[in-house]
Amino acid sequence: MSSLDVSLLLDGQLNAEECRAALQACATDAGRRDDFTLYALVGDVLRGNSFPDDGFSRRIFARLQSEGVKMEPGYDPLGDERP
């Protein structure tokens, strides 16, 4: 089970058997559980589903911007105005 499998799981791209294996790995492997949590949070930030927190979502968004992730000009998933 790899980090890619966790990503595919969250994207709904695994068949039923692969999904069971990925969930089992997340339940028994702390590294895969960490991957799941991080990927889910990144997905939430990219979709603009931020939640009140200690600034973690804002730091993820800032990191994505600093790493050159392509986004629409002016797009701010954490802004007050949603499309």
N, C-alpha and C positions, 0 to 999 in steps of 0.2 A: 504494500500500500504506500503510495507516494503522495506528496503534496498535490500533484496534478489530479490524482483521484479525488481528493477533497474538493478541489476546484470544480471538477466535473460533477461531483455530487451536488454541490450548491447550484450549479447551472442546470441541473435536471437532465444531464446527458449520460447517465448510467442506466443499464438495464436493471431489472429487479435483483438478479443475483449479485451484480457488481455493487448495487446500492446497499444490499445487506452486508456485504463484505466491508464496504467503506464505513458504514455505521458501526460495525463491530470493531473496526480498527480505531475509530474515534472513541469508542467506549473503553478500549483497553490500552491505547497508546497516547501518552500525554503530548507527544510531539504532534500527532495528527489532530488531537483535540485543540491544541494551540493554533494549528493551521486553520481549522474550522472556524474558531472564534475570530481570528484576524481577518480571514477572507470574508466572513459574514459582515464584519464591521466595515471593511473597505467597500463591500457591495452596498451597504446602507448609505455610506457617505456619497458614493457615486450616484445613487438614486435620489439623494436629497432627503433621506430619512434620518435626520439627526435627532438626537435625544439629549436632554440636559445631562451634562456630565462635567468632568473636570477639565474639559478642553481636548480630550483624546480625539474626538471626531475632527476637530479643527486641525490638530497636529497631523492626522492622517491626510486630510485634504491638502495642507501645506506641503507635506512630503511628496504627495503625488504631483503637485505643481512643480516642486523643485526638481523632480526627476524627469520632468518633461512630458508627462502624460498629456496627450492631446485632448483638449476640451473645447467646447464652443466658446468663442470670445465673450467675456463677461459672465460666463456661467459660474454660479456660486451655489452649490447645493446646500450650503449652510446659511445662505442669506434669508432674510425675513420674507421675501416675496417669492412665491412658487409659481411656476407656469400654470 
